[in-house]
């Protein structure tokens, strides 16, 4: 028996880039994805978390999601399996779960009380089982660790890693038992949304640590041997985990920031012949060009002039690093792109920054920083001793994550 799977993740529907809405890009990607599913005769679509960028997505982001699911329900694709990521609200994703089942869309927004409930058997058009999906969503701290008074950071870390490992172990045991009962070479596919050790990230991609202190200790070893393929989300760079061909991040379909501007985005296509996967990646087209220029004025002007000559419609991030102080940098740049299709989203005048000494950069706003950056700035500003920083950072991270989880639950 053969089955073809497409693995994608981290759509982040509704995300903006320095204030610019990106709905046209999201719509273009989903249209392309629908075409690929038809062209490749995909049987099962796996979406490994972070469907939306926030726990309360906009109406337009929701419309893109539901319209796409309806389109796929009428295609050659027999099943869609969606798990929640750390950006998603479990309750929001789960709300229409029973309705979506009628479209063969299986949604797991929150960790089940019994992990065996995350094991989903998918059937072909003749009603025969063709795939077992272990749909493990983003595991929140409260899902996998009991809090005890007076715990040390090391103890908390150990319990987190052990909780994640144990959760996957129980799910894997349940899936193996189901396969033994059904008989035949039915592949088992694991899903997850987490940060594995050694995972590659890029500056500005918005990926954040999920568990305080445990970032470097969640390895590929937590996934049971019965998993014939593991479809992961959270990291935006397409990559294998620990050199394993069958454990992969598909990466985000759009560059989340200018640091990803030159990165080729892709999805994973897996052909199963029995339990043996054949894996290949499909490149995603660029729907909106992003360009980052750094250098002195001559370098910036030359780069922009070339884009103007090419009639590019790129969005630009400009980093001025020249020796000369240019107080009218923005005006010069706007003149350089006048009459073109280019748009400058961000300008960083690093020469002015140096003169500003300890002050916040003149072009910097809170939108450029996340909550952890702000806390780090506070520690620096108050000269907090090194031996106190770890405790303060751990306490702050736990507080922020707790608030985020309460927000998601509501």
N, C-alpha and C positions, 0 to 999 in steps of 0.2 A: 504494500500500500504506500502511495506517495502523497505528500501534502506540501504545499508551498506557503511559506510564511514571510511576511514583511514586518520588520522591526523598526519602529521610530519612537522618538520621545522628545520631551522638552520643547513643545511647540511654543509655550509662553504666550498664548493668544492674549492680546491686549497690551503687550509690552510697548513702551515708548523708548525713543532714543533721544536724549536731551530735549525732551518736550515734543518731538515729532511723532505723531501717530503712525502706525505701520500696518493698518488694516489691509491695505492693497497688497502688501507683501504676503501677509498671512493667507489672504484669499487666493493669491496666485499659487502659493505652495500647496494648499489643500486641493486646488484644481489639478495641479501637476500630480499630486499623490493619487488622486482618483483615476487619472489617466494611466499611471503606472500600474495600479492595481488591475485595471482592465487589460492592459497590454501584456502583463506578465501572468495573467490568470491566477492571481493571488487568492489562496483559500482562506487564510487567517491573517488579520492585521493585529499586531501587538503595539500598544501605546504605553510606554513605560514611565508615565508620570509627568508632572508639570504641564498639564494640558493648558492651564491658564497661568497668567503671571501673578495674579492675586487671588486671595480667598473670596473676593467679591467682584467677579468679572463684570465688565460692562455688558449692556444689552447686545451690542454689536459682536463682541467676542463670543457670547453665548450663541448668537444666531449662526456664526461661522461654524461652531462646533456641532450644533444640532443639524444644520443643513448638510454638513459633510456626512454625518452618520446616516441620515436618510438617503443620501446619494449612494453610499456604500451598501446599504441594505438592498438596494435594487441592482447591485452589480454582481459580478461573478464571485465576489468575496462572501464566504458563508458565515464567518464569525469575526467579531471585533472584540478584543479584550483590552480593557482600559484599567490601569491602576492609578491611584493618586500619588502625586509627588509632594515634596515639602511646601511648594507654593500653592497647592490646591487645598480647598476646603473639603474634608471627607464627607461632611453632611450634605454639602451642595452637590458633589458628584453622585452621592448615593441616592439623593431624593427621587430621581426618575428611574431608578434602577429596574424596577419591575416592569415599567413601561418599555424601557429600552430592550429588555429581554425578548419582547415580541419581535424586535428587529434583529435578534441574534447578536445583540451588543451586551457584553458581560462587563459590569463595572464593579470594581472593588475599591471603595473609597477609604475604608478604615480597616485596621487589623481585626480579624474575627476573634471572638472569645475562644473559639476552638479553631486553631490554625488549619485543621482539616477542611474547614468550610471554604478555604481559599483554593482548594483543588477543584478545577473545572474540567469536566470531560466534554470535548467537542466532537460532534458527529458529522459525517458526510451527508450528502443528499439522500443516500439510501438508508440513513439511520445507523450506520456502522460507526463505532468510535474511531476517530482518526488522530486525535491529539489530546494530551493531558496537559493543561496549563496550570502551573502553580503561581497564581496571581497574588504575589505578596506586595502590598502597597508600602509606601514610606512608613517605617516603624517609628512612631514617636516615643519619646523617652518613657512616657507613662504606660505605653503598651508593653514594654520589655524590661522594666526595672522597677523594683519596689524601693521606695525611698526610706532610708533609715537615719535616725538622728545620729550626728557625730561621724558620719561616713567621711573617709578621706577621699581626695580626688582620685587616687589610684584605685580605691575600692569601687567608686562609681564607674570608672572607666572599665574595670574588669567585668562588672555586672552588665554594662551596656553591650560589650562585645559578646559576652556569654549569652545574653538575652537574644541578640540577633542570630547567633549561631544555633541556639536551641530552637528558635522559631522556624528557621529553615530546615532544621533536622526533622522536626515533627511533620512539616509540610511534605518533605521528601519521602518520609516513611509512609505517609498516607497515599501519596501518588504512586509509590511502588506497589503498595497493597492493591490499589485500584487496577494498575496494569496487570498484576498477577491474576486478579479476578477476571478481567476482560479477556486475557490471553492475546497472543499475537504481538508483533513488533510495533507497539504504539509508542511514538516518541513522547518524552516528557520535556516540557520547556519551562524553565524557571523565569520569574520576572522579579525585578526589584528596583528600588529607587534609593541609592545610597552612594557613599563616597568610599571607594576602595583604596587601599594603600598603593602609593606610586602613581595614582591617577593624574593625568596631565590636565592642567587648566591654563587659561590664558588671561593676562591682565585685562580687567574690565568686562569679563564675561558674566559677572554677577553670581557665580557659583560660591556658595558659602559653606562653612563647616557645619555639619549636621549634629554631631554629638561632641560635647565638650571633652577635649583631651584624647578622644579615641580615633582621631582621623587617621593616624598612621598604623592602626592595628586591625582594621577590618580588611581581611585578605580574601583571595579567591578560595581559600580553604574552607570558608563558611558554607559554600554551596555543595550540596550533596552530590555524590558521584552519579546518582541516577539521573541528573539533569543532562539531557542530550544537547541542550543549548540554553544559554542564560541571556535574557534580554534586559539590559540595564538602562536606567536613566539617571540623570542628575548632572553628570559631566557633559559639557557642551562640545568637547573635542572627540570626534570618532576615534575609538581605540579598543584594543584588546586588553584584557586584564591578566596581568602576570604572564604574558606570553601565550595564554590559552586561546586557541582559535575559536572555540565555541562559547567563550564568555566575553561579551562585548557591550560597549556603549555605542549606540547609534549616533549620538551627538545631537545637537540642536539643528533644526533645518535652516534657520536664519542666523547670521552673525549677531550675537547679542550686544556687541560693542565694536569699536574700531580696532581693537586688538585682534579680532577674528576676521578682519577685512580680507585677508589673503588666504584664509583657510577654506579648503574645498569641503563643503557640507555633503552629507550622504545619508542614505538609509541602508539597512542590511536586508538582503534577500536570502532566505534559507530554504533550500530544497531538501526535503527528507525522503529518502528511499528506505523504508523501514525506520530504524533508529539512527541511521547515519546521515549527518547533515553535510550538505555542500553549500558553502557560504560565499557570497559575493556582495560587493557594495555597488550601489547605483548613485552616481553623482547627481546632486540637486542643482538645478540652474540657479544663477544669481538673479534675484528679482529686483534688487536695488543695490547699485554699486556703492561701496564705502571706501574712501581713500584717506589715509593719514599722511600728512607731510610734516617733516621736521627739518630744521636747518636755518641758515641765515636767509636774508631777504632774497638774494639772488636764487638760491635753491628753491624757495617757496614760489617765487614768480615764474621760474622755469617750469616747475611741475604743474602749476595751475594753467599756464599758457598751453601746455601740451594737451591737457584735458579739454580746454576750450576749443582747440583746433580739432580734437576728435569728436566734438559735439556731445561730450559726456554729460550725463545727468546725475553724476555722483554727489553723495553727501560727503562733506569734508570735515576733518578735524585737523587743525593747524597748530603746530608747536614751533614757536619762534625761538631759536637758540643762538642767534647771532650776537656778536660782540657789541654792535651799536645799539644804543637805546632808541627804540622807535615808539614814540608816544602815540602816533596816529596809525598803529598797525591795523586796527579794524577798518578804518577808512580806506587804507591802501588795498586791503584784501577785497573789500566790497567793490572797489573800482576795477580790480583785476578780473572779477567774475561778472561784471556788468554786461548785460545782454546775452549771457550764456544760460545754460540749464543747470549749472552748478549751484549748490546751496551749502553754505558754511554753517555747521551745527555747533562747532565749538572752537574757540581760539584760546591758546595758552601762550602768553607772552612771558617766557621763562626769564628773560633779561629783567623785566619789571619785578618778577618774583624775587630775584636775588636782591634787588634794591629794597624790597619790602621787608627783608630780614624775617622777623618772627611773625609778621602779620599774615592773615589768610590771603591767598592769592586773589588778585583783583577780579579775576574772571570766575572765581570759584564760589559756588553756592552749596547749600546743604543737599541739593539734588545730586551733587557730584560725590557725596559721601554716604556710606551706609551707617547703621547705628553702631557698628563695631569700630569703624574709622573714627567716629566722633568720640567714642570712649577712649580710644588710643590717644587722640589729640589731648584729651583732658589729662590723661596720665602723664604725657610728655610735658604739658604746660605746668603741672604742679610738681614736677621732678620727683615722681613716686619712685621709691627705691626698688631695685630689681627683685629683691627677695619678697616684696609685697605684691608685685605685679601679677604673678600667676594666680594667687588666691583671689585678688580683685577681679581679674579677667574671667576666671572660672565662675565666680559668683554672678558677674554681670551677664555672661553668656547664658547661664541657667535661667536667670530672670527674664531675659529677652525671649528665649525659646519657650518658656512657660507662658508668657503673654501671647506669643504667636499661636501656641496650641489652644489657649482659651479662646482666642479670636476665631480660629478655624472651627472650634466646636460650636461656637454660637452662630 
